[in-house]
Amino acid sequence: MIKIIIPLYNDWEALDLLLQEIKKSVSVELFSKLSFVIVDDCSSVECDIKQFSSYNLSIIRLWRNVSHQKAIALGLSYLTQASDFEKVIVMDSDGEDKPSDIQRLYDASLKEPNKIIFAQRAKRSEGLVFRIGYTVYKFLFGLLTGKVIEFGNFSILPFRQAQKLAYVSEIWNHFPGGIIRSKLPYSSIPIERGTRLAGKSKMNFVSLVLHGLSAVSVHLDTVAVRILIGSLWMTFIAGVGAIIVVIVKFLSPANASPGWATTLVTASIIIILQALLSSLFLIFTVLNYRTQKHFIPAKEYSDFIEKIEKA
């Protein structure tokens, strides 16, 4: 069997259309292997599971809304503990992860059976403002972490890798970021992003910013070290600048404006101290965090599940 995990919050209409599109898009042989696991993120809109009776489908009802990334982690943890399967596909419910690309991911996975295969966003359908924001996000992610991220949740995982991933605490914050951090083998194939099938996106500006920061937070120790290195460079540059100011002061004519050298040197010292103290504080905060017990989805997922319904 191949499981498809779909996190969902109120998008029942889009889900219905998505399932129809999947049935039409993939081969008959592949569709016969599929079973759908909907992680209902405590939706405020009720849905009768009987409307999906023509599909091999179950719904995991959560006690509370935990957000998109955490819903994926809970669904993955439940599946890897409760059953055995060949592969698992993670995709959104709104149709932006195109059903026709399931076949492409599956075929790519057959060629690299031990790797997680992501859908790399070759082309996006969102507006100009979103695309600019996404470009800025990728740049900052690379600058702060030294890594490249060009994919989202849409992916296919072999069972063994999915099992291991359920013990990676970082997927609780950000699913693809957690996979990068886990050092599990992965690759990607270029896939264009589709358009929403129904309804409106629940993601607002604040949600998008938090989502981007969550990806960075997964690599916080790396970020802290890179910031420290940047601070040391700032210290070196400020120190050189202070030395140059002192030299220029002694070479300046006697009638030069008084106090300018002292002001510049003082500003350099303040910059040096602030940069070093801030980066050191961040480093020690991260080191302290690493000594704490972390949330392991595979061990604690059951606390969030209210019930499992089968169509």
Disulfide bonds with the S-S distance in Angstrom:
none
